[in-house]
Amino acid sequence: MADVLLLHHAHGLTEGMLALAETLREAGHTVHAPDSYDGKTFTDLVDGLGYAEKVGFGAIAGRAVDAAEALPASLVYVGFSLGVMPAQQLAQTREGARGAVLVGSCVGPTEFAPRWPEGVPVQIHGGERDEIFVEEGDLDAARELVASVGPSGEAELFLYDTDSHNFADGSLDEYDEAAATLLTERVLAFLARLDGPAD
């Protein structure tokens, strides 16, 4: 089974994030869910982003990267929105990465390294009407990343019929059950493939 580092969004390590981590555990995976917000959670995204800005976005990302250092190298990095940056950084720069799941955000394939690492599969998920994902460049970056990997099947982009940003978090008002259910199914299938026999 996969060893997963789950990095939360700008609302903090909410009950919804903890519930998702537990769902992955129930499927047999080991899930590490560090809290980069020192126990603080925010129901409003603006308030959560304000806290991250006060602490420093670099410091918040650094906490997530530091959390990986105490864990095995062969991790699957799963990031949600604010947590995508450190997840993508670790997947591209920390040797031994088994895969990455990027939800609600993405940067280009050369942001952290000259290219996406060979043999590291990646899924990117976002709402097709989510203004943050679509209009702030994340969708373009996701398409660029997928194209850079090529037709190997190791990079997948999934768009959901929702305008919600953090649609997978059941503790937030913007939760979209249909999209969240489909995302969870796809992530579980992704992790199951990683657990299969090596080629």
N, C-alpha and C positions, 0 to 999 in steps of 0.2 A: 504493500500500500504506500501511497505517497506521503511525504513529509512536507507540510504546507506552512508557509509563513503568510498570514492574512493581515493586511495593513488597512486600517480603517480610513474612512472619509473625514471631511471637515466637521461633521457633527460629533466626532469622537467615537469611542468604543461603546456604541449604543447596545441596547438589548437586541436590536435587530441584527447587528453584526455578530454578537455572541450567539444568537440563535442560528445564524448561518454557519458559524464555526462548528456548532454542535451537530448540525445536519451533516457536515462533511465527516465529522468524527463517527457518527452513527453508520456511515458507509465504510468505516474501517480505516480512515486516514488519520494521521497524527497532525493536529492543527495547533500552531502557535499563533496567538492573537495579542501581540503587545499593545500596550496603551501609551500612545505618544502624547496624550493630553492630561496625564497625571490624574485620571479619574473624572475629569470634567466631560460632560456631554451637553449638547445644545440641540434643542428642537428646531431652532431657526438657523438656516444655512449662513445668513449674514453674520449672526453672532458667533458661529463656529469659525468662520473665516477671520472674523475680527480677533478672536483669541489666537489663532495661528499667526496672524500678522503681528500681534503683540509679542508673542514668544519668538517669532521669526520663522518664516517658512523653511529656511535652511536648517534651523535647529530642529523643527518638527521632523523633517525628512531625515536628518542625521540620527535622531532617536530610533527611527525605524531601521536604518542601515546598521546602527550599533546593535540592535536586537538580533540581527542575523549572525553577528560574529560569534555568539555563544551557541549557535546551532550548527548542525551538520551542513556540509557544503551542498549536498544533493537535495536542495529544496525546490519546491514549486512556489513561485512568488505570486500571490494574489493581492492585487491592489484595487481599492475603490476610490475613485475621484482623487482627492488629495493624496491618498496612499499609492496612487499609480506611479508617481515620479520615483519614489524610492524602490518600488517593486520593479519597475523597468530598469532602473540603474543597476540593481543587484542582478537581475537576470542577464544583463549585458556585460557586466564587469566582474562578477564573482564566479570564479571557476567552479564547475560542478553543477550549475543550475540545470534542473530537469525540465522546467517549463515555466510559463508565465500566463497569468490571466489578468487582463487590464480592463477595468469596468468604469465607464464614464469619463475616461480621459486617455490621452496618448500623446507622446511626442515623437518626433521623427526618428528613424532608425540610426541616425548618426549623432544623436544628442549626447550619448554617453560613450560611444565607441565608434570605430569606422564603419561597422555594419552590425546587423543582428547576428548573434552567434550561431554558427552552423550546428544543427542537431538539437536546438532548443525550441520546441514548439511553443506557439503563443496563440491565445485567443484574445480578441478585443470585442467588447460588448458596449453598446450605447443606444440610447433612445433616438429614433430617427427624427423626432421633433423636439429633442432636448436642445434648447438654445445654447446652453453652455458647451455641450459636446459638438454641436453642428457649427455654430457661428464663431467659436473662439479658436478654431483651427485643429481641434482634436480629431475630427472625422477625416480631414485631409491628411493629417499625420498618420492616422491608422491605415488609410488606403496606401500611403507611401510605404509604410512598414511592410504591409502584406505584399505589395508589388516587389519590394526589394528582396523578399525571401524567395519569391518565384513560385512556380506551380508544384512545389513539392508536397503541398498539403500541410505543411508545418505551421502556417500562419492563416488564421481564420478571422474574419470580421463578421459579427452578427449585429444587425440592427433590429430594434424592437418598436412595435407600434405604440409608442408612448411619448409624451412630452416631459416626462419626469426625469430628473437627473439621478437621484439616488433611489431608483425604483425598486431595488432589491431589498431594501431595509424595511422590515415589517413593523418597526417601531416608529416610523416617520409618516407624516400625513401624505407625503408624495409616493408612498408605497403603491406599486402596481402589481397586483397578485398574478395576473396572467403573464406579464413580462418576467416577474421574479421567478415564477415556477419554471418557465422555459429556460431562463438563464441557469438556474440550479441544475436542471436536467443536463444541460450542455456542459457545465463545469464538472459534474460527476462523471459524465461520459469521457471527458478529457482526462480526468485523473485516472479513470479505469484503463484508458489506453496506455498511459504512462506506466501502469503496473503490469502491462503485458510483457511477453518475452521479447528480448532484444533481437534485432534483425541480424 
